[in-house]
Amino acid sequence: MKQSMLPQELEVWYILPAIRKAFAIEMIRQGIPQKRIAVLLGVTSAAISQYKNDKRAKEIMFNPMVKAEIKKAVERIMKSPDIVFSEVMYINQLLKQSRVFCQIHKEMSPTPKGCEAVCDKYYFEGLIKLRGA
């Protein structure tokens, strides 16, 4: 049986590492050196190697819509490296507002009946307006 996780646990243990991994993989595709990626993302070169070799943050695969947004985010980061933090936060908010977060939560953990309404009220409340939304 799957272990029950609170949304906050899912976010810290799985979502944020998966976002970092997706950023790293996209940067690798764009030819950015591994050491530079590590500096940009605030992780070690070993972490980038583990992302690349699917040994870390391998539990979550993002859908094409999220991957497209990650690609755009990486393009923005390459123009302005100091925005990594805001781009990670943007993707995290996108996952919540698009309900991808809820889908991942249900796949990885038993969730209580009506959990969407609870998250809407206590966890997602006050989300920022997404670009173009």
C-alpha positions as CSV (number, residue, x, y, z in Angstrom):
1,M,0.0,0.0,0.0
2,K,1.2,3.5,-0.8
3,Q,2.2,5.8,2.0
4,S,-0.2,8.7,2.6
5,M,1.5,12.1,2.0
6,L,0.3,15.6,2.7
7,P,0.6,17.9,-0.3
8,Q,3.5,19.8,1.4
9,E,5.4,16.5,1.7
10,L,4.8,15.7,-2.0
11,E,5.9,19.2,-3.0
12,V,9.2,19.1,-1.0
13,W,10.2,15.4,-1.6
14,Y,9.0,15.0,-5.2
15,I,7.7,18.1,-7.0
16,L,10.6,20.5,-6.4
17,P,13.3,17.9,-7.2
18,A,11.4,17.0,-10.4
19,I,11.3,20.6,-11.4
20,R,15.0,21.0,-10.8
21,K,15.6,17.8,-12.8
22,A,13.5,19.0,-15.7
23,F,15.3,22.3,-15.8
24,A,18.7,20.5,-15.7
25,I,17.7,18.1,-18.5
26,E,16.5,21.0,-20.7
27,M,19.7,22.9,-20.0
28,I,21.7,19.9,-21.0
29,R,19.7,19.7,-24.2
30,Q,20.6,23.3,-24.9
31,G,24.3,22.5,-24.4
32,I,24.9,24.2,-21.1
33,P,27.9,22.6,-19.2
34,Q,27.0,20.5,-16.2
35,K,29.0,22.6,-13.8
36,R,27.2,25.8,-15.0
37,I,23.8,24.1,-14.5
38,A,24.8,23.1,-11.0
39,V,25.6,26.7,-10.1
40,L,22.4,28.0,-11.7
41,L,20.2,25.5,-9.9
42,G,22.1,25.6,-6.6
43,V,22.9,21.9,-6.5
44,T,26.1,19.9,-6.9
45,S,27.5,18.6,-10.2
46,A,26.9,15.2,-8.8
47,A,23.2,16.0,-8.5
48,I,23.1,17.1,-12.2
49,S,24.8,13.8,-13.1
50,Q,22.2,11.9,-11.1
51,Y,19.4,13.8,-12.9
52,K,21.0,13.0,-16.2
53,N,21.3,9.3,-15.4
54,D,17.8,9.0,-14.0
55,K,19.1,8.2,-10.5
56,R,17.4,11.1,-8.8
57,A,13.9,12.7,-9.0
58,K,12.8,9.9,-11.3
59,E,9.3,9.3,-9.9
60,I,7.5,12.2,-11.7
61,M,7.2,12.6,-15.4
62,F,5.6,15.9,-16.5
63,N,3.0,16.2,-19.2
64,P,3.8,18.0,-22.5
65,M,2.2,21.2,-21.4
66,V,4.4,21.4,-18.3
67,K,7.5,20.4,-20.4
68,A,6.8,23.2,-22.8
69,E,6.6,25.7,-19.9
70,I,9.8,24.4,-18.5
71,K,11.5,24.9,-21.9
72,K,10.3,28.5,-22.0
73,A,11.4,29.0,-18.4
74,V,14.9,27.7,-19.2
75,E,15.1,30.0,-22.2
76,R,14.3,32.9,-19.9
77,I,16.9,31.8,-17.4
78,M,19.5,31.6,-20.0
79,K,18.9,35.3,-20.8
80,S,18.7,36.3,-17.1
81,P,20.3,33.7,-14.8
82,D,19.2,35.5,-11.7
83,I,15.5,34.5,-12.2
84,V,16.0,30.8,-11.5
85,F,14.1,31.1,-8.2
86,S,11.1,32.8,-9.7
87,E,11.0,30.3,-12.6
88,V,11.0,27.4,-10.3
89,M,8.2,29.0,-8.3
90,Y,6.3,29.7,-11.5
91,I,6.4,26.1,-12.6
92,N,5.3,25.0,-9.1
93,Q,2.3,27.4,-9.2
94,L,1.5,26.2,-12.7
95,L,1.3,22.6,-11.4
96,K,-1.1,23.6,-8.7
97,Q,-3.4,25.8,-10.8
98,S,-3.5,23.4,-13.7
99,R,-4.4,20.5,-11.3
100,V,-1.3,18.5,-12.4
101,F,-0.3,18.7,-8.8
102,C,-3.5,16.9,-7.8
103,Q,-3.1,14.2,-10.4
104,I,0.5,13.5,-9.2
105,H,-0.7,13.5,-5.6
106,K,-3.4,10.9,-6.4
107,E,-1.0,8.7,-8.3
108,M,1.6,8.7,-5.5
109,S,-0.5,8.7,-2.4
110,P,-3.9,7.8,-1.1
111,T,-5.9,11.0,-0.9
112,P,-9.0,11.7,1.2
113,K,-12.4,12.2,-0.4
114,G,-12.8,15.9,-1.3
115,C,-9.1,16.7,-1.0
116,E,-9.4,19.1,-3.9
117,A,-11.7,21.4,-2.0
118,V,-9.5,21.3,1.1
119,C,-6.4,22.1,-1.0
120,D,-8.2,24.9,-2.7
121,K,-9.1,26.5,0.6
122,Y,-5.9,25.9,2.6
123,Y,-3.1,25.1,0.3
124,F,-3.7,26.7,-3.1
125,E,-5.5,29.8,-1.8
126,G,-3.8,33.0,-2.8
127,L,-2.0,31.5,-5.8
128,I,-0.5,34.2,-8.1
129,K,-1.9,34.8,-11.5
130,L,-0.1,32.8,-14.1
131,R,1.4,34.3,-17.2
132,G,-1.2,34.6,-19.9
133,A,-4.0,33.3,-17.6
